[in-house]
Amino acid sequence: MAMNFDPFRELDRVAGALLDRQGPRLMPMDLYRDGDVYVLNADLPGIDPGSVDIDVDGQLLTIRAERTLTSGDGVKWLARERQAGSFLRQLNLGQGIDTDRISASYTNGVLSVTIPVSEKAKPRKIEVTAAPSNSASDTVAISEGEHAQSA
């Protein structure tokens, strides 16, 4: 059986190997809002959960993880496409996030980070109450610390 040589496939393999050695790789992720929390799911198959490091510095969320591949003495690789190395993802959280209550879990190769919205950033209703009318003009009292206005 003859094997066909594909120069583009070989170039892609070499370029990928060179790029992988230049630094941490990005991890594929999904990010969505579910009610009062944001949920980030990142694919990290083969990662030891103990190697995952998540920190928040101001409004910058950083996720780091490390994959190590081991092989015994005398192993002859026939194919080796899974790379050892570090993974990195950084997100600017912006305003309105409760950084003290961020939590994370790792299940079946997926890292899930729950990012709650702060109480101050949640939408709220402002109650408008009408004061009893004691003159020809009506007065409306507005809660939330606003001043009363005459209409």
C-alpha positions as CSV (number, residue, x, y, z in Angstrom):
1,M,0.0,0.0,0.0
2,A,1.5,3.3,-1.1
3,M,1.3,6.4,1.2
4,N,0.6,9.8,-0.4
5,F,2.7,12.7,0.8
6,D,0.7,15.8,1.4
7,P,3.1,18.8,1.7
8,F,0.3,21.1,3.1
9,R,-0.5,18.6,5.9
10,E,3.1,18.3,6.8
11,L,3.5,22.1,6.8
12,D,0.4,22.5,9.0
13,R,1.9,19.9,11.4
14,V,5.3,21.7,11.6
15,A,3.7,25.1,11.9
16,G,1.4,23.8,14.7
17,A,4.3,22.3,16.6
18,L,6.3,25.5,16.3
19,L,3.4,27.7,17.5
20,D,2.7,25.3,20.4
21,R,6.2,25.8,21.7
22,Q,5.9,29.7,21.7
23,G,3.7,29.9,24.8
24,P,0.5,28.9,26.4
25,R,-2.4,27.8,24.3
26,L,-5.9,29.2,24.6
27,M,-8.6,26.9,25.9
28,P,-11.9,26.8,23.9
29,M,-14.7,28.2,26.0
30,D,-18.3,29.1,26.1
31,L,-19.6,32.1,28.1
32,Y,-23.3,32.8,28.7
33,R,-25.5,34.6,31.2
34,D,-28.1,32.6,33.1
35,G,-30.2,34.9,35.3
36,D,-28.0,36.5,37.9
37,V,-24.8,34.6,37.0
38,Y,-22.4,34.3,34.1
39,V,-21.2,30.8,33.4
40,L,-17.9,30.1,31.7
41,N,-17.3,26.5,30.4
42,A,-13.8,25.8,29.2
43,D,-12.6,22.5,27.6
44,L,-9.5,21.2,29.4
45,P,-9.4,17.4,28.7
46,G,-6.6,15.5,30.4
47,I,-5.8,18.3,32.9
48,D,-5.1,17.5,36.5
49,P,-7.6,19.6,38.4
50,G,-4.9,20.4,40.9
51,S,-3.0,22.2,38.2
52,V,-5.8,24.6,37.5
53,D,-5.2,28.1,38.9
54,I,-7.9,30.8,38.8
55,D,-7.4,34.2,40.1
56,V,-9.0,37.7,40.0
57,D,-6.9,40.8,40.0
58,G,-9.1,43.8,40.0
59,Q,-11.5,43.1,37.1
60,L,-9.1,40.6,35.3
61,L,-10.0,36.9,35.6
62,T,-7.1,34.6,34.7
63,I,-7.3,30.8,34.3
64,R,-4.1,28.8,34.0
65,A,-3.8,25.0,33.6
66,E,-1.1,22.6,32.9
67,R,-1.2,19.3,31.0
68,T,1.6,16.8,31.6
69,L,2.0,13.6,29.5
70,T,4.0,10.7,30.9
71,S,5.4,7.8,29.1
72,G,7.3,4.8,30.4
73,D,10.9,3.9,29.4
74,G,11.1,2.1,26.1
75,V,7.8,3.5,24.7
76,K,7.9,4.0,20.9
77,W,5.3,6.6,19.8
78,L,3.3,5.7,16.7
79,A,1.3,8.9,16.9
80,R,1.5,11.8,19.4
81,E,-1.0,14.6,18.7
82,R,-1.8,15.5,22.3
83,Q,0.6,18.1,23.5
84,A,1.8,18.7,27.0
85,G,2.0,22.3,28.1
86,S,0.2,25.2,29.7
87,F,-3.1,26.7,28.9
88,L,-4.1,30.3,29.6
89,R,-7.2,32.4,29.3
90,Q,-7.8,36.0,30.6
91,L,-11.1,37.9,30.6
92,N,-11.9,41.4,31.6
93,L,-14.9,41.1,33.8
94,G,-16.0,44.7,33.6
95,Q,-18.1,46.4,36.3
96,G,-21.1,44.8,38.1
97,I,-19.4,41.4,39.0
98,D,-19.3,40.0,42.5
99,T,-15.7,38.9,42.4
100,D,-15.8,37.6,46.0
101,R,-18.4,34.9,45.1
102,I,-16.8,33.5,41.9
103,S,-16.7,29.6,42.1
104,A,-15.4,26.8,39.9
105,S,-15.7,23.1,39.4
106,Y,-14.1,20.6,37.1
107,T,-16.1,17.6,35.7
108,N,-15.4,15.3,32.8
109,G,-12.7,17.5,31.3
110,V,-14.7,20.7,31.5
111,L,-13.9,23.6,33.8
112,S,-17.0,25.5,34.9
113,V,-16.6,29.0,36.4
114,T,-19.7,30.7,37.9
115,I,-19.4,34.5,38.0
116,P,-22.3,36.2,39.9
117,V,-23.6,39.6,39.1
118,S,-23.3,42.0,42.1
119,E,-26.4,43.1,43.9
120,K,-25.7,46.7,42.9
121,A,-25.7,45.8,39.2
122,K,-29.0,43.9,39.2
123,P,-32.0,45.7,37.7
124,R,-34.4,46.9,40.3
125,K,-37.8,48.6,40.4
126,I,-38.1,52.0,42.0
127,E,-41.3,52.6,43.8
128,V,-43.1,55.8,43.1
129,T,-45.6,56.9,45.8
130,A,-48.1,59.7,45.6
131,A,-48.4,62.0,48.6
132,P,-51.9,63.0,49.7
133,S,-53.0,66.1,47.8
134,N,-53.3,69.1,50.1
135,S,-53.3,71.9,47.6
136,A,-54.0,72.5,43.9
137,S,-50.6,71.1,43.0
138,D,-49.7,67.4,43.4
139,T,-46.4,66.3,45.1
140,V,-44.8,63.0,44.1
141,A,-42.3,61.4,46.5
142,I,-39.6,59.3,44.8
143,S,-37.8,56.6,46.8
144,E,-34.1,55.6,46.5
145,G,-32.9,58.9,48.0
146,E,-34.2,61.3,45.3
147,H,-35.8,64.7,46.2
148,A,-39.5,65.2,46.0
149,Q,-40.7,67.4,43.1
150,S,-43.7,69.5,42.6
151,A,-45.8,69.0,39.5
